[in-house]
Structure formats: structure tokens, C-alpha cells
Amino acid sequence: MEIEVFRKQLIDANLKMASSAKKEMLSEDLVIAYEALDRITDNLGELIDETNDTDKLVYYAQMRGELCSHFNGIAMLLEDHSQDIL
């Protein structure tokens, strides 16, 4: 839910008034964040597979779930950007 609010705030703040350089910079930043979260969630997935400690398993799974939410939010922003909504 917080991601959707953030997404709408970005759209409202950029109502076609942003320069093309600003839009390009936003797109590059989103791609970098997307790729970083992809690697982090993959690494946490590997840690989950390797651990036998229940406490660590719960911690890693919770952290991975939260990061996946952000990852999905960034994917939505990238899609909006490619459709020239931002």
C-alpha cells in the first residue's frame, strides 16, 4: 500500500513538467534499484535454502518478502515510465 502511495506521489509531482534529462535520470535510478533488489532478494533466497535455523529462516523470509514488495513497486514505476506516465 505504501508503494502505491509513493508511486502516485511521483506521478503527481511529475505531471509532464519534468525535463527529459530528469526523466532519464529517474529511469536510470529505478533500473539500478531494480537490479540491486533483484540481486539482494536472490541472495536472501539462497540463504533461506541453506539455513536450518528456524529463527534465521523466519528473519530471512520476512526480509525477503519486504524487499520483494519494493522490487515489485519499482517494476511498476519502470512500467509507468516506459509508458510515459511519469
Backbone as JSON, one array per atom type, in Angstrom:
{
  "sequence": "MEIEVFRKQLIDANLKMASSAKKEMLSEDLVIAYEALDRITDNLGELIDETNDTDKLVYYAQMRGELCSHFNGIAMLLEDHSQDIL",
  "N": [[0.82, -1.18, 0.0], [1.94, 1.26, 0.79], [3.77, 1.57, -1.24], [2.18, 2.01, -3.48], [1.08, 4.5, -2.8], [3.42, 6.05, -2.78], [4.12, 5.78, -5.48], [1.98, 7.12, -6.72], [2.44, 9.67, -5.71], [4.84, 10.29, -6.96], [3.99, 10.36, -9.63], [2.11, 12.47, -9.51], [3.83, 14.55, -8.83], [5.33, 14.85, -11.07], [3.92, 15.71, -13.32], [4.19, 15.67, -16.35], [5.91, 17.8, -16.44], [8.51, 17.55, -15.93], [11.88, 17.76, -16.97], [13.4, 16.25, -19.89], [15.91, 15.25, -19.29], [15.76, 14.95, -16.54], [13.78, 12.99, -16.38], [15.1, 10.89, -17.63], [17.2, 10.46, -15.83], [15.73, 9.64, -13.58], [14.7, 7.26, -14.59], [17.08, 5.78, -14.97], [17.95, 5.61, -12.29], [15.87, 4.08, -11.21], [16.23, 1.68, -12.6], [18.73, 0.87, -11.63], [18.11, 0.52, -8.89], [16.2, -1.51, -9.15], [17.73, -3.63, -10.23], [19.56, -4.0, -8.14], [17.88, -4.74, -5.98], [16.91, -7.09, -7.05], [19.21, -8.74, -7.08], [19.73, -8.79, -4.3], [17.39, -9.98, -3.24], [17.56, -12.47, -4.49], [19.94, -13.43, -3.31], [19.14, -13.55, -0.62], [17.21, -15.5, -0.89], [18.83, -17.7, -1.46], [20.19, -17.88, 1.0], [18.04, -18.59, 2.62], [17.49, -21.13, 1.62], [19.78, -22.43, 2.46], [19.89, -22.39, 5.26], [19.27, -23.95, 8.43], [18.35, -23.05, 10.74], [15.62, -22.09, 12.49], [14.86, -19.55, 13.51], [16.51, -17.8, 12.04], [15.61, -18.45, 9.51], [12.95, -17.5, 9.52], [13.47, -14.77, 9.88], [15.03, -14.14, 7.56], [13.16, -14.81, 5.58], [11.09, -12.98, 6.09], [12.44, -10.54, 5.65], [13.13, -10.89, 2.96], [10.58, -10.97, 1.82], [9.67, -8.34, 2.3], [11.54, -6.89, 0.79], [10.93, -7.89, -1.74], [8.44, -6.74, -2.13], [9.14, -4.04, -2.45], [10.72, -4.34, -4.7], [8.78, -5.14, -6.58], [7.25, -2.81, -6.59], [9.03, -0.98, -7.72], [9.27, -2.13, -10.21], [6.71, -1.59, -11.19], [6.86, 1.21, -11.32], [8.85, 1.5, -13.27], [7.51, 0.42, -15.43], [5.42, 2.3, -15.69], [6.99, 4.49, -16.36], [8.04, 3.68, -18.82], [5.76, 3.78, -20.3], [5.4, 6.4, -20.45], [4.06, 7.69, -18.35], [5.13, 8.78, -16.09]],
  "CA": [[0.0, 0.0, 0.0], [2.83, 2.42, 0.83], [4.41, 1.69, -2.54], [1.21, 2.63, -4.37], [1.02, 5.91, -2.42], [4.66, 6.65, -3.27], [4.0, 5.81, -6.93], [1.06, 8.21, -7.07], [3.1, 10.94, -5.4], [5.8, 10.54, -8.05], [3.24, 10.75, -10.82], [1.57, 13.81, -9.28], [4.92, 15.53, -8.77], [6.0, 14.92, -12.37], [2.88, 15.83, -14.34], [4.7, 16.07, -17.66], [6.67, 19.05, -16.33], [9.92, 17.24, -15.71], [12.71, 17.81, -18.18], [13.74, 14.91, -20.38], [17.11, 14.81, -18.56], [15.29, 14.49, -15.23], [13.07, 11.72, -16.6], [16.11, 9.88, -17.93], [17.9, 10.18, -14.58], [14.81, 8.85, -12.78], [14.66, 5.93, -15.17], [18.35, 5.11, -14.64], [17.95, 5.3, -10.85], [14.94, 2.98, -10.98], [16.85, 0.45, -13.11], [19.77, 0.49, -10.67], [17.42, -0.01, -7.69], [15.57, -2.77, -9.55], [18.77, -4.65, -10.35], [20.12, -4.26, -6.81], [16.91, -5.51, -5.21], [16.86, -8.41, -7.66], [20.35, -9.49, -6.55], [19.57, -8.98, -2.86], [16.35, -10.99, -2.97], [18.11, -13.77, -4.89], [20.9, -13.85, -2.28], [18.38, -13.96, 0.56], [16.61, -16.79, -1.23], [19.88, -18.72, -1.28], [20.4, -18.05, 2.44], [16.88, -19.33, 3.14], [17.68, -22.53, 1.23], [20.94, -23.01, 3.14], [19.84, -22.37, 6.73], [18.42, -24.89, 9.15], [17.97, -22.33, 11.95], [14.26, -21.59, 12.31], [14.81, -18.11, 13.74], [17.11, -17.14, 10.87], [14.72, -18.71, 8.38], [11.84, -16.54, 9.63], [14.04, -13.43, 9.66], [15.39, -14.01, 6.15], [11.94, -14.84, 4.78], [10.4, -11.7, 6.28], [13.22, -9.53, 4.97], [13.0, -11.12, 1.53], [9.23, -10.57, 1.45], [9.61, -6.88, 2.26], [12.32, -6.43, -0.36], [10.19, -8.23, -2.96], [7.4, -5.72, -2.28], [9.8, -2.86, -3.03], [11.13, -4.75, -6.04], [7.58, -5.08, -7.41], [6.88, -1.4, -6.72], [9.95, -0.36, -8.69], [8.89, -2.66, -11.53], [5.54, -0.82, -11.62], [7.31, 2.55, -11.7], [9.54, 1.38, -14.56], [6.47, 0.23, -16.45], [4.81, 3.61, -15.87], [7.95, 5.35, -17.06], [8.14, 3.26, -20.23], [4.51, 4.19, -20.95], [5.44, 7.86, -20.36], [3.13, 8.18, -17.34], [5.92, 9.64, -15.2]],
  "C": [[0.87, 1.26, 0.0], [3.48, 2.65, -0.53], [3.46, 2.38, -3.52], [1.07, 4.12, -4.08], [2.24, 6.64, -2.96], [4.61, 6.8, -4.79], [3.11, 6.96, -7.37], [1.68, 9.57, -6.79], [4.11, 11.29, -6.49], [5.09, 11.02, -9.31], [2.71, 12.17, -10.67], [2.65, 14.88, -9.32], [5.56, 15.75, -10.14], [5.02, 15.09, -13.53], [3.39, 16.44, -15.64], [5.52, 17.36, -17.63], [8.16, 18.79, -16.17], [10.67, 17.29, -17.04], [13.03, 16.39, -18.63], [14.98, 14.37, -19.67], [16.71, 14.27, -17.19], [14.59, 13.14, -15.36], [14.07, 10.6, -16.85], [16.87, 9.48, -16.66], [17.03, 9.33, -13.66], [14.76, 7.42, -13.28], [15.93, 5.14, -14.83], [18.4, 4.72, -13.17], [17.03, 4.12, -10.55], [15.53, 1.66, -11.47], [17.92, -0.05, -12.15], [19.14, -0.12, -9.42], [16.81, -1.36, -7.98], [16.6, -3.9, -9.59], [19.37, -5.01, -8.99], [19.16, -5.1, -5.97], [16.78, -6.93, -5.76], [17.99, -9.29, -7.11], [20.18, -9.79, -5.06], [18.53, -10.04, -2.55], [16.8, -12.38, -3.39], [19.07, -14.3, -3.83], [20.19, -14.28, -1.01], [17.68, -15.29, 0.32], [17.6, -17.93, -1.05], [20.15, -18.96, 0.2], [19.26, -18.85, 3.07], [17.05, -20.82, 2.84], [18.78, -23.21, 2.04], [20.8, -23.13, 4.66], [18.9, -23.44, 7.28], [17.92, -24.26, 10.45], [16.62, -21.67, 11.73], [14.17, -20.09, 12.5], [15.37, -17.34, 12.55], [16.21, -17.29, 9.65], [13.55, -17.71, 8.37], [12.33, -15.14, 9.33], [14.35, -13.2, 8.19], [14.13, -13.95, 5.27], [11.17, -13.53, 4.89], [11.12, -10.58, 5.52], [13.07, -9.67, 3.45], [11.6, -10.69, 1.05], [9.09, -9.06, 1.33], [10.37, -6.33, 1.05], [11.61, -6.75, -1.68], [9.06, -7.23, -3.2], [7.98, -4.46, -2.92], [10.21, -3.14, -4.48], [9.94, -4.65, -7.0], [7.13, -3.64, -7.62], [7.76, -0.7, -7.74], [9.63, -0.87, -10.1], [7.67, -1.9, -12.07], [5.94, 0.58, -12.06], [8.03, 2.52, -13.04], [8.54, 1.2, -15.7], [5.77, 1.56, -16.75], [5.72, 4.52, -16.68], [8.03, 4.97, -18.53], [6.88, 3.62, -21.0], [4.35, 5.71, -20.9], [4.37, 8.43, -19.42], [3.85, 9.1, -16.38], [6.55, 10.76, -15.98]]
}
